[in-house]
Amino acid sequence: MSLVKKRRGNDVKDCVKNLPCFFFQVFQRERLNGHYGVVAFVMGNTLSSMPFLFLIATVSSSICYFMVGLHPGFVHFVYFTLGLYSCVLVVEGMMMAIASVVPNFLMGIITGAGIQVSYPTISSGRKA
């Protein structure tokens, strides 16, 4: 008997954090039954994850900011933390919107990665 336990399911689902894979089947069933729509799902999930995202941004920025030795001062640190928090919140909200529209998990990952890669080019107005 092998000491390594064989896992069932997709390993890709365990590696990607931004795409909501745990409760996506529940959302599809609730949406098909007409209990709530895509906008309510995206807004509710984004609002419920905001405190945890702020905690992640605060811990990450406190490690990076002081380890690199950026400008001293609390105002600079708060600005850096809020910038990181806003970036994480935008990516999380975008992936929630993509996950609620795209029916396949792998297509959701591909679509989200494509939008995230092309976003700096689109927002800057330059041609690729």
C-alpha positions as CSV (number, residue, x, y, z in Angstrom):
1,M,0.0,0.0,0.0
2,S,1.3,3.4,-0.9
3,L,2.0,6.0,1.7
4,V,0.9,8.8,-0.6
5,K,-2.8,9.3,-0.6
6,K,-4.2,9.7,-4.1
7,R,-6.3,12.8,-4.6
8,R,-9.5,13.0,-6.6
9,G,-10.5,16.0,-8.6
10,N,-8.6,18.8,-10.3
11,D,-5.3,19.9,-9.0
12,V,-5.6,23.1,-10.9
13,K,-8.5,24.1,-8.6
14,D,-6.3,23.9,-5.6
15,C,-3.6,26.1,-7.1
16,V,-5.7,29.0,-8.2
17,K,-6.9,31.2,-5.4
18,N,-8.7,34.0,-7.3
19,L,-11.2,31.9,-9.1
20,P,-14.0,30.8,-6.7
21,C,-14.1,27.1,-7.2
22,F,-15.5,25.8,-3.9
23,F,-18.9,27.4,-4.0
24,F,-19.3,27.8,-7.8
25,Q,-21.6,24.8,-8.1
26,V,-23.8,26.2,-5.4
27,F,-23.9,29.5,-7.2
28,Q,-24.9,27.9,-10.5
29,R,-27.7,25.9,-8.9
30,E,-29.0,29.0,-7.0
31,R,-28.8,31.1,-10.2
32,L,-30.7,28.5,-12.2
33,N,-33.4,28.3,-9.5
34,G,-33.7,32.1,-9.7
35,H,-32.8,32.9,-6.1
36,Y,-30.2,35.6,-7.0
37,G,-28.3,36.8,-10.0
38,V,-24.8,37.4,-11.0
39,V,-24.6,41.0,-9.7
40,A,-25.7,40.0,-6.2
41,F,-23.2,37.1,-6.2
42,V,-20.3,39.3,-7.2
43,M,-21.2,42.2,-4.9
44,G,-21.8,39.9,-1.9
45,N,-18.7,37.9,-2.3
46,T,-16.6,41.0,-2.9
47,L,-17.9,42.7,0.2
48,S,-17.5,39.6,2.3
49,S,-13.9,39.2,1.3
50,M,-12.8,42.8,1.8
51,P,-11.6,42.5,5.4
52,F,-9.5,39.4,4.6
53,L,-8.0,41.1,1.6
54,F,-7.2,44.1,3.7
55,L,-5.5,41.8,6.2
56,I,-3.5,40.1,3.4
57,A,-2.5,43.5,2.0
58,T,-1.5,44.9,5.4
59,V,0.7,41.9,6.3
60,S,2.3,41.7,2.9
61,S,3.0,45.4,2.7
62,S,4.4,45.5,6.2
63,I,6.9,42.8,5.3
64,C,7.9,44.2,1.9
65,Y,7.8,47.9,2.8
66,F,10.2,47.7,5.8
67,M,12.4,45.0,4.3
68,V,13.1,47.0,1.2
69,G,13.6,50.2,3.2
70,L,11.2,52.6,1.4
71,H,10.5,56.1,2.6
72,P,10.2,56.3,6.4
73,G,6.9,57.6,7.8
74,F,3.5,56.3,8.5
75,V,1.7,58.2,5.7
76,H,4.0,56.6,3.0
77,F,3.3,53.1,4.5
78,V,-0.5,53.7,4.5
79,Y,-0.3,54.9,0.9
80,F,1.6,51.8,-0.1
81,T,-0.8,49.5,1.8
82,L,-3.9,51.1,0.2
83,G,-2.3,50.8,-3.3
84,L,-1.7,47.1,-2.7
85,Y,-5.1,46.6,-1.3
86,S,-6.8,48.3,-4.2
87,C,-4.8,46.1,-6.7
88,V,-5.8,42.9,-4.9
89,L,-9.4,44.0,-4.6
90,V,-9.6,44.8,-8.4
91,V,-8.2,41.4,-9.3
92,E,-10.5,39.6,-6.9
93,G,-13.6,41.4,-8.1
94,M,-12.7,40.8,-11.7
95,M,-12.1,37.1,-11.2
96,M,-15.5,36.9,-9.4
97,A,-17.2,38.5,-12.3
98,I,-15.5,36.2,-14.8
99,A,-16.2,33.1,-12.7
100,S,-19.9,34.0,-12.6
101,V,-20.2,34.5,-16.4
102,V,-17.9,31.7,-17.7
103,P,-19.3,28.3,-17.2
104,N,-16.1,26.3,-17.4
105,F,-13.4,26.5,-14.7
106,L,-10.5,26.3,-17.2
107,M,-11.9,28.8,-19.5
108,G,-12.4,31.1,-16.5
109,I,-8.7,30.9,-15.7
110,I,-7.7,31.5,-19.3
111,T,-10.1,34.4,-19.7
112,G,-9.0,36.0,-16.4
113,A,-5.3,35.6,-17.2
114,G,-5.8,37.1,-20.7
115,I,-7.6,40.1,-19.3
116,Q,-5.0,40.6,-16.5
117,V,-2.2,40.5,-19.0
118,S,-3.8,42.8,-21.6
119,Y,-5.1,45.3,-19.0
120,P,-1.9,47.4,-18.8
121,T,-1.8,47.7,-22.6
122,I,-5.4,48.6,-22.9
123,S,-5.3,51.2,-20.1
124,S,-2.2,52.9,-21.3
125,G,-3.6,53.5,-24.8
126,R,-0.5,52.0,-26.5
127,K,-0.7,49.5,-29.3
128,A,0.9,46.2,-28.6
